Amino acid sequence: MVKGIARRVVVVKSPDPKVFDEAIFLVREETGRGPGVTTERLLKEAQAVAESFARSQRERRLPHLPWWAFSLMGAGGVGAAWLLTLLF
């Protein structure tokens, strides 16, 4: 936390609470002074960025498998390696 400096902040709730709770954007002072920059446009842009990030995280997430499924896959891989070693 910086004391003595006022900052413009945009807080956006998460579209997917499993990824993050909320996104906090710090807005530069000169951003609001430009032509065509409104509060609504700034908020929509922040929401679009948060949605894009949440969507990318959902796509990258591994399927939730139980621990024993990963154990079986590992054992199968080791068994296949041993089989190939013995055959060749």
N, C-alpha and C positions, 0 to 999 in steps of 0.2 A: 504494500500500500504506500502510495506517495502522498505525503502531506503537503498542503498548501497549493495544490494544483487541481483545478476543476477539469474533469475530462467528460467528453460526451460518450455515452455508452448505449449500445443497443443490445438488449437481452432477448434471446429467442428461445422458446420452449422447444424441446426435442420432438421431432415427429415419431421417433422410436425410442422410448425410454430405456430399452435394453442397451443401446449404444452410448447415449449420454443424456444427462438431465436437462441441461440448458447450455446454450452457446452465448458467450459474451464477446461482443465486438467493440473495440475502442475506435472511435471515429475521429479523424483528424479535424482540426479546427477549420482548415481551408476547404474541407469537403462541402460543408453546408452553404458556403458562400457562392458556389458556382451556379451558372444558369441551368435551370431544369432539374436541380437537385431538391427534392422535397422529402419530407419526413416519411411519407408513404412509400416513395421509391426506395429510400434507404432501408426501410423495414422489409419490403418485398425482396430486395437483393440479399439481405441477411438471411431471410427465411429460405431462399433458393439455395444459398450456400450450405446452410445447415441440412436441408433435405438431400442435397447432392452428396454430402459427406456421409450421412446416415445410410443412403442407398448403397454407396460404395462399400461401406463396412458390412452391410447385410450380404452383399454378393461375395465377399471374401471370407465370410465365416464358414468354418468347417461344420459339417453336419454333427449334431450332438449324438455321439454313440456311447454306449456304456463302456466301462473300462475293460471288460472282458472281450469286447469285440476287437479292440486294439491289441490285446494280448494274443488273440487268435490270429490276427493278421501278421503280427511279429513272429509267432511260432511257425506259421505257414511259410513266411519268407526264409526263416532259418532252415526249415525242413527242405525247401526247394534248393537252397544253396548247398546243403549237404548232399542231396540227391544228384545235383549236377557235378559236384566234386567227385562222387563215387563213380559216376558214369563216364567221366572223361578223364 
